[in-house]
C-alpha cells in the first residue's frame, strides 16, 4: 500500500484540530479543516494566521513559507469536503455516538484507500473501527496538546488494522518532525494510561485532606522534576475530560486506581472544570485564563503554626550519601554540624565525601574557596552518638530498616538534651513507630530529604499524631533557613511523592508484562508526551529495583489495594539480582565502570 498522504482532512477545529492542521500545513500537506461551526472555522484560520506570524517573527519560518502554509489550508462545513483526502483525522468530542456518526458519513464519501484516524485518547479504536465499512483502514493517531510543540504521536492499532495503514501514518508522523510510538488499543494508550492514574491518585489524596493542593503540586514538581503539579495539570486538561478518560480506563481495567476520585465528579457537576471555566482545583483570573488568583483555600503568606524552638547546632547520624549530603546542606546554611557514624573512620570518610562535593562546587564556580573552608570547618566528625549531647536538632539518615531506626532513636533519647528535636529521614516507614522508641514522641518528626540533598529543594515534613506544634514550627523554620521547600503531610506510607510516583512506575512495568508496549516506547511517551525528565524505566534503574520493590510492598501493605501489588516482573528481576545501574543490569544493561 503506497499512500503518499499529501491531502489530509481534519474533522473538528477545536484547539487540538487547529493545532494538527497547522502542523500539517507547515509540513507541506494540503489540509482541509472541517467543522459544522462557522465560528470554529474562522477561529482556526485566525489561529493559524497568528501562530505563523509569530513563527516568522521568531525566525523559524520565512514570510514565503508562511504564505504557502496559509494557502494550503482551507475550511469547509461538511464532510463531503473530505472526498479527495488520503487521510482523515477526526478530533471531534469524546463520544462514541458523535465519532461513529462521523465515520459512517465518511464511509460514504471517501475513497476505499483513504485512511481514517481517530484522535481519541479515551475510547476504543477497535469499537470505532468495527462500525466502519473498512475497519482495516481505521487506526488511532493521538497527538498531544499543543500539537505544534509536542513531539509525541501515539499510533494506535486495533486487531483489525492493516499494517500498511500503520506504516503510512508512522512515516507521516516522522515527516512532520514527530516521534511516533506504536501502541495497542486500550483506554489512555501509553502516556495518558500512565498519566491519568497518577492524576487520579493525586485528586484522591487532596480529597482526603492529606495535603494541601499547593503542597501536592510543589512536592511532585520539586521531588520529581515535573513541569507541572498534578492538580494544576488536571485544571489545564479539564477535570471533566480527565473524568471521562478515567471512566473509560476503569471500564476496561476494573482497577481501583482508575476509578475516578469522587471529587472529579463533584467539580465537573458543579461546572468547575478547570482553567476553561475559571475555576477547578484552583481559581483563575478568568474563564480560559492561566493566572492563579487567591481564593478561600490559598494559604496566607508567611503564616506559620506558632513559634518554634531555637536551633543553632545540628547532629546528623549516618555515614552514607544521604547523611553526608544533609550535613553539607546544614553546614552551608551556617549551622554547626556534628556528623556521627558507628566508627570514627566512617565519620571521617563521610566528611571527606563532603569535602569532595564542596571542591566540585568551587571548580564549577558555585562556591568560593573561602566559603568551602568555612563550611567544612563547621562540621565535626564523630564516631559516637554521644557527640549529640548539646545539639538542638538531631537528624538520622541510616538504613531504611524500622528496627535499626528504633534502636538509634532509643539511643538519641538518652543522649540528646531535653527539648532537642529528633527527626527521621525515612521515606517509607511509619514515623510514629520510630517516635514510640523514645520517651518523648512529641519531639519526633519526619524530615524526608531527597537525593542528592544539596541539589534537591524539597523536604517532606511529616507530623505524627503525637508531634508537638512547636516541633513542627521549628522544622518549617529550619527548612527556610537551609533554603528548602517544606511540604506538610501526614504519617502514612509514601508520604506525597512516593505514594504518587511508585504506583505510576508499577503500572509502567505492568504494561511491559502485558506486551502492550516496549520499554523504549514507554520511556519516550512519558518524556515527550508528559514532559517527564526521565522515562519510568530509566528512573527505576537509577532508583534501584530493590528500593522500588520495597516501597511498592510498603504501599500495598498500608493501603491494601490490589492495584498497588508489586508487578511480578519487578519481583523477578530483584530476585535475579538485576537491581539497575548499581549492578549493571535492571530493565536495561549498563556498561561496567
C-alpha positions in Angstrom: 0.0 0.0 0.0 1.7 3.2 -1.2 -0.2 6.1 0.3 1.6 9.5 0.0 -0.9 11.2 2.3 -0.5 14.6 0.6 -4.1 15.7 1.1 -5.4 15.4 4.7 -8.7 16.3 6.2 -9.0 17.3 9.9 -12.5 17.0 11.2 -13.1 19.2 14.3 -11.4 22.6 14.6 -11.1 23.0 18.3 -7.7 23.6 19.9 -6.4 20.2 19.0 -7.7 20.0 15.5 -6.4 23.5 14.7 -3.0 22.6 16.1 -2.9 19.4 13.9 -3.9 21.4 10.9 -1.1 23.9 11.5 1.5 21.1 11.8 0.3 19.5 8.5 0.1 22.8 6.6 3.6 23.8 7.6 4.9 20.4 6.6 3.6 20.9 3.0 0.3 19.0 3.1 -2.9 20.2 1.6 -5.2 20.5 4.6 -9.0 20.6 4.7 -10.3 21.7 8.0 -13.9 20.6 8.6 -16.3 21.9 11.3 -20.0 22.5 11.3 -19.4 25.6 13.3 -18.5 28.7 11.2 -17.1 30.3 14.3 -14.7 27.4 14.8 -13.6 27.5 11.2 -12.9 31.2 11.4 -11.1 30.8 14.7 -8.9 28.1 13.1 -7.9 30.4 10.3 -7.2 33.2 12.7 -5.2 31.0 14.9 -3.1 29.7 12.0 -2.5 33.2 10.8 -1.4 34.4 14.2 0.8 31.4 15.1 2.6 31.5 11.7 3.1 35.3 12.1 4.8 34.6 15.4 6.9 31.9 13.8 8.1 34.5 11.2 8.8 37.0 13.9 11.0 34.4 15.8 12.8 33.5 12.6 11.5 29.9 12.5 10.0 30.3 9.0 10.1 32.8 6.3 7.3 35.0 5.1 7.1 33.0 1.9 6.8 29.7 3.9 4.1 31.3 5.9 2.1 32.4 2.9 2.5 28.9 1.3 1.2 27.2 4.5 -1.8 29.5 4.7 -2.6 28.8 1.1 -2.6 25.1 1.7 -5.3 25.4 4.4 -8.9 25.7 3.6 -12.1 25.1 5.6 -15.5 23.5 5.0 -18.6 22.8 6.9 -19.5 19.4 5.5 -17.7 16.0 5.4 -18.2 16.0 1.6 -15.1 18.2 1.5 -13.0 15.1 2.6 -13.8 13.2 -0.6 -10.3 13.6 -2.1 -8.4 13.2 1.2 -5.9 10.3 1.5 -6.1 10.6 5.3 -8.9 11.9 7.6 -8.1 12.7 11.2 -11.1 13.2 13.4 -10.8 15.2 16.6 -14.5 15.7 17.5 -15.8 15.4 21.1 -15.0 12.2 23.1 -18.3 10.5 22.4 -18.9 7.1 20.7 -22.1 8.4 19.1 -20.5 11.5 17.6 -17.4 9.7 16.4 -19.3 6.8 14.9 -21.6 9.2 13.1 -18.5 10.9 11.6 -17.1 7.5 10.5 -20.4 6.4 9.0 -20.7 9.5 6.9 -17.0 9.3 5.8 -17.5 5.8 4.6 -20.0 7.1 2.1 -17.7 10.0 1.0 -14.0 9.0 0.9 -12.0 6.6 -1.4 -11.7 2.9 -0.4 -8.0 3.6 0.1 -8.4 6.5 2.5 -7.1 6.0 6.0 -9.4 7.1 8.8 -7.7 8.1 12.0 -9.3 8.9 15.3 -7.7 11.3 17.7 -9.3 9.8 20.8 -7.4 9.2 23.9 -10.2 7.5 25.9 -12.4 5.5 23.5 -11.8 2.1 21.9 -10.3 2.3 18.5 -11.5 -1.2 17.8 -15.1 -0.3 18.6 -14.9 2.7 16.3 -13.3 0.6 13.5 -15.9 -2.2 13.8 -18.6 0.4 12.9 -16.7 1.3 9.7 -17.2 -0.4 6.3 -13.4 -0.7 6.1 -12.1 -1.4 9.6 -8.6 -2.3 8.3 -8.2 1.3 7.3 -9.1 2.7 10.8 -6.5 3.4 13.4 -5.7 5.9 16.2 -3.5 8.9 15.7 -3.1 10.6 19.1 -1.4 13.9 19.1 -0.6 15.8 22.3 -1.6 19.3 23.2 -0.3 21.8 21.9 0.2 19.8 18.8 2.7 22.1 17.1 5.0 21.9 20.2 4.6 18.4 21.5 6.8 15.7 19.7 4.9 12.6 20.7 2.3 10.9 18.5 0.8 7.6 19.6 0.0 5.4 16.6 -2.8 3.0 17.8 -3.5 -0.3 16.1 -6.6 -2.4 16.6 -6.8 -6.1 15.9 -8.4 -5.1 12.6 -5.9 -2.5 11.4 -3.9 -3.4 8.3 -0.1 -3.0 8.8 0.4 -0.8 5.7 -2.0 1.8 7.1 0.1 1.9 10.3 3.3 2.2 8.2 1.8 5.1 6.2 0.8 7.2 9.2 4.0 6.3 11.1 6.0 7.6 8.1 3.9 10.7 8.0 4.4 11.4 11.8 8.2 11.3 11.2 8.0 13.6 8.2 6.1 16.0 10.5 9.0 16.0 12.9 7.2 14.0 15.4 8.3 10.9 17.4 5.7 8.1 16.7 5.3 5.2 19.2 3.4 2.1 18.3 0.8 1.1 20.9 -2.2 -1.2 21.1 -5.8 -0.3 21.7 -6.7 0.3 25.3 -8.0 3.5 27.0 -5.4 6.1 27.6 -2.9 4.2 25.4 0.6 4.7 27.0 1.1 8.3 28.0 -2.4 9.0 29.2 -2.8 5.5 30.5 0.0 6.1 33.0 -0.6 9.8 33.5 -4.3 9.7 34.4 -3.9 7.0 37.0 -1.3 9.3 38.7 -3.5 12.4 38.4 -6.5 10.4 39.9 -4.4 9.4 42.9 -3.4 13.0 43.4 -7.0 14.1 43.3 -7.9 11.4 45.9 -5.0 12.5 48.1 -6.3 16.0 48.1 -9.9 14.9 48.6 -8.8 13.0 51.7 -7.3 16.2 53.2 -3.9 14.5 53.4 -2.1 17.5 52.0 -2.9 20.9 50.5 -3.2 21.4 46.7 -0.2 23.7 46.8 1.9 21.1 48.7 0.9 18.2 46.5 1.8 20.2 43.4 5.1 21.5 44.8 6.1 18.0 46.0 5.7 16.5 42.5 7.4 19.4 40.8 10.4 19.6 43.2 10.6 15.9 44.1 10.3 14.5 40.6 11.3 17.4 38.3 7.8 17.5 36.7 6.9 20.7 34.7 3.5 20.9 36.5 1.9 19.6 39.6 -0.9 17.0 39.2 -3.8 19.3 40.3 -2.7 22.2 38.2 -2.4 19.8 35.3 -5.9 18.5 35.9 -7.1 22.1 35.7 -5.3 22.5 32.4 -6.6 19.3 30.9 -10.1 19.8 32.1 -11.5 18.0 35.1 -14.5 16.7 33.1 -12.1 15.4 30.3 -10.0 13.7 32.9 -13.0 12.0 34.5 -14.1 10.8 31.0 -10.7 9.2 30.4 -10.7 7.6 33.8 -14.2 6.2 33.4 -13.1 4.6 30.1 -9.9 3.2 31.8 -11.8 1.8 34.7 -14.5 0.2 32.5 -11.7 -1.9 30.9 -9.3 -2.4 33.8 -11.6 -2.5 36.9 -8.5 -1.3 38.7 -9.5 0.9 41.7 -6.6 3.2 40.8 -8.6 4.2 37.7 -11.9 4.6 39.4 -12.4 8.4 39.2 -12.0 10.1 42.6 -15.4 11.4 43.7 -14.1 15.0 43.8 -13.6 14.9 40.0 -17.3 14.2 39.5 -18.3 16.8 42.1 -16.2 19.5 40.5 -17.5 18.5 37.0 -21.1 18.5 38.1 -20.6 22.0 39.6 -19.1 23.3 36.3 -15.8 23.8 38.0 -13.8 22.1 35.2 -10.5 23.9 35.5 -8.9 26.7 33.6 -11.6 26.8 30.8 -14.2 27.5 33.5 -12.0 29.9 35.5 -12.1 27.5 38.5 -11.2 23.9 39.3 -8.8 22.9 42.0 -7.5 26.4 41.8 -9.2 29.7 40.9 -8.1 31.7 37.8 -8.2 35.3 36.7 -10.9 34.5 34.1 -12.5 31.6 32.2 -9.7 30.3 30.0 -7.2 32.2 32.0 -3.9 30.8 33.2 -3.0 33.0 36.1 -4.0 31.6 39.5 -5.6 34.1 41.9 -6.0 33.8 45.7 -9.2 32.1 47.0 -10.5 30.9 50.3 -8.1 27.9 50.2 -5.0 29.9 49.5 -2.6 29.8 52.5 -1.7 33.2 53.9 1.9 34.3 53.1 4.2 33.7 55.9 1.6 32.1 58.1 3.2 29.5 60.4 1.8 27.4 63.2 3.2 29.3 66.2 6.7 29.8 67.4 9.4 27.2 67.2 12.4 26.2 69.2 15.9 27.8 68.7 18.2 25.7 66.6 21.9 26.6 66.4 23.6 23.2 66.1 22.6 20.1 64.2 23.5 16.4 64.6 23.4 14.1 61.5 23.5 10.4 62.2 24.8 8.2 59.4 27.8 7.8 57.0 26.1 7.3 53.6 25.4 9.6 50.7 22.2 11.0 52.2 23.8 11.7 55.6 26.8 13.5 54.1 24.5 15.4 51.8 22.3 16.6 54.6 25.3 17.5 56.7 26.6 19.6 53.8 23.3 21.4 53.5 23.2 22.4 57.1 26.8 23.5 57.2 26.4 25.6 54.1 23.5 27.4 55.9 25.7 28.3 58.8 24.8 25.6 61.3 27.4 23.9 63.4 27.1 20.2 62.4 28.1 17.0 64.2 28.3 14.2 61.7 28.2 10.9 63.7 28.8 7.4 62.4 29.3 4.0 64.0 33.1 4.5 63.9 35.4 7.5 63.7 36.8 6.1 60.4 33.3 6.0 58.8 32.6 9.6 60.1 35.9 10.8 58.7 35.1 9.2 55.3 31.7 10.8 55.2 33.3 14.2 56.0 35.8 13.5 53.2 32.9 13.0 50.8 31.6 16.4 51.8 35.0 17.9 51.1 35.0 16.5 47.6 31.5 17.7 47.0 32.4 21.2 48.1 35.5 21.1 45.9 33.4 20.3 42.9 31.2 23.3 43.7 34.3 25.5 43.8 35.5 24.1 40.5 32.2 24.9 38.9 32.2 28.5 40.2 29.2 27.9 42.5 31.1 28.3 45.7 34.2 30.4 46.7 37.2 28.7 48.3 36.7 30.8 51.4 33.0 29.5 51.7 34.3 26.0 51.2 36.7 26.2 54.0 34.2 27.8 56.3 31.6 25.2 55.6 34.0 22.3 56.2 35.1 23.9 59.4 31.6 23.8 60.8 31.4 20.0 60.5 32.8 17.8 63.3 33.1 14.1 62.5 32.4 11.8 65.5 32.5 8.1 66.0 29.6 8.0 68.5 26.2 9.5 69.1 27.5 10.8 72.4 28.6 13.8 70.5 25.0 14.8 70.1 24.6 15.8 73.7 24.2 19.5 73.0 22.7 19.6 69.5 19.3 21.3 69.1 18.2 19.2 66.2 19.2 15.5 65.5 18.6 14.1 62.0 19.0 10.4 61.3 19.9 9.1 57.9 20.7 5.5 58.5 19.4 2.3 56.8 15.7 2.1 55.9 15.0 -0.5 58.5 12.5 0.0 61.2 14.4 -1.9 63.9 17.6 -0.1 63.2 15.9 3.3 63.3 14.1 2.4 66.5 17.4 1.4 68.2 19.0 4.6 67.0 16.2 6.8 68.4 16.2 5.0 71.7 19.9 6.0 71.9 19.1 9.6 70.8 16.5 9.7 73.6 19.2 9.0 76.1 21.9 11.2 74.6 20.2 14.4 73.4 19.3 17.2 75.8 15.6 17.8 76.8 13.9 19.9 74.1 16.0 18.8 71.2 14.1 18.0 68.1 14.6 14.5 66.8 14.0 14.0 63.0 14.0 10.9 60.8 14.6 10.9 57.1 12.6 7.8 56.4 10.8 7.6 53.1 8.5 4.7 53.8 8.4 3.7 57.4 5.8 4.9 60.0 7.3 7.9 61.8 5.2 7.3 64.9 6.6 3.8 65.2 10.1 5.4 65.3 8.9 8.1 67.7 7.5 5.5 70.2 11.0 4.1 70.7 11.6 7.3 72.7 10.1 8.6 75.9 9.4 11.9 74.1 7.4 11.1 70.9 6.2 14.7 70.9 9.7 15.8 69.9 9.9 13.5 66.9 9.1 14.4 63.3 9.9 13.3 59.8 12.2 15.3 57.5 12.3 13.5 54.3 15.1 14.9 52.2 15.5 13.9 48.5 18.8 12.6 47.0 21.1 14.4 46.3 20.3 16.5 49.3 22.4 19.5 48.3 20.6 19.8 44.9 17.0 18.8 45.7 14.9 21.6 47.1 12.1 19.5 48.6 11.7 18.3 52.2 8.5 16.4 53.2 7.7 17.5 56.8 5.8 14.5 58.4 3.9 15.1 61.5 2.6 12.2 63.6 -0.5 12.4 65.8 1.9 13.0 68.7 4.2 15.6 67.2 4.2 18.9 69.1 3.1 22.1 67.3 6.4 23.9 68.2 8.4 21.0 66.8 6.6 21.3 63.5 7.1 25.1 63.5 10.8 24.5 64.3 11.3 22.3 61.3 9.5 24.6 59.0 11.7 27.5 60.1 14.8 25.3 59.7 13.8 24.4 56.1 13.5 28.1 55.2 17.0 28.8 56.6 18.6 25.9 54.6 16.7 27.1 51.5 14.5 24.0 51.1 10.8 24.0 50.3 8.8 22.2 53.0 5.6 20.4 52.3 3.4 19.2 55.1 1.9 15.7 55.1 0.6 13.1 57.5 2.3 10.0 58.7 1.3 7.4 56.1 3.2 5.2 53.7 4.9 7.0 50.8 4.0 10.5 52.1 3.3 12.6 49.0 5.9 11.9 46.4 6.5 8.1 46.7 2.8 7.5 47.2 2.1 9.1 43.8 5.3 8.1 42.0 5.6 4.4 42.6 2.1 3.3 41.6 2.9 5.1 38.3 6.2 3.2 37.9 4.5 -0.1 38.8 1.8 0.5 36.2 4.5 1.1 33.6 6.1 -2.3 34.4 2.6 -4.0 34.0 2.4 -2.5 30.5 5.6 -4.3 29.6 4.5 -7.5 31.3 1.4 -7.5 29.1 3.5 -6.9 26.0 1.5 -3.7 25.4 4.4 -1.5 24.5 8.2 -1.7 24.7 10.5 -0.1 27.3 11.8 2.4 24.8 8.3 3.4 23.6 7.0 3.8 27.2 10.0 5.9 28.2 9.7 8.0 25.1 6.0 8.5 25.6 6.4 9.8 29.1 9.3 12.1 28.3 7.8 13.5 25.1 4.1 13.4 26.0 4.2 14.1 29.7 7.3 16.3 30.0 8.9 13.9 32.5 12.7 14.4 32.8 13.2 10.6 32.7 11.1 7.7 31.4 9.8 5.3 34.1 12.3 2.5 33.3 15.2 4.9 33.2 14.1 6.1 36.7 13.6 2.6 38.0 17.1 1.6 37.1 18.5 4.8 38.7 16.5 4.4 41.9 17.3 0.7 42.2 14.8 -2.1 41.6 15.2 -3.4 45.1 14.4 0.0 46.6 11.4 0.3 44.3 10.1 -3.1 45.3 10.5 -2.3 49.0 8.4 0.9 48.6 5.8 -0.9 46.5 5.4 -3.5 49.2 5.0 -0.9 51.9 2.3 0.9 49.9 0.5 -2.3 49.2 0.6 -3.3 52.8 -0.6 0.1 54.0 -3.4 0.7 51.6 -4.5 -2.9 50.9 -5.3 -2.0 47.3 -4.8 -4.9 44.8 -3.7 -2.4 42.1 -0.7 -1.5 44.3 0.6 -5.1 44.4 4.2 -5.1 43.0 4.4 -6.2 39.4 5.7 -9.8 39.2 8.3 -8.7 36.7 9.8 -6.3 39.3 9.9 -9.1 41.9 11.6 -11.5 39.4 14.3 -9.0 38.4 15.1 -8.3 42.0 15.2 -12.0 42.8 17.7 -12.4 39.9 19.9 -9.7 41.3 19.1 -7.3 38.4 18.8 -4.1 40.5 19.5 -1.4 38.0 22.5 0.7 37.3 24.3 -0.2 40.5 24.5 -3.9 39.4 25.0 -3.2 35.7 21.6 -4.6 34.8 18.0 -3.8 35.6 15.4 -3.2 32.9 18.3 -2.4 30.7 22.0 -3.4 30.7 24.7 -0.9 31.5 28.5 -0.8 30.9 30.5 -1.7 34.0 32.8 1.1 35.2 
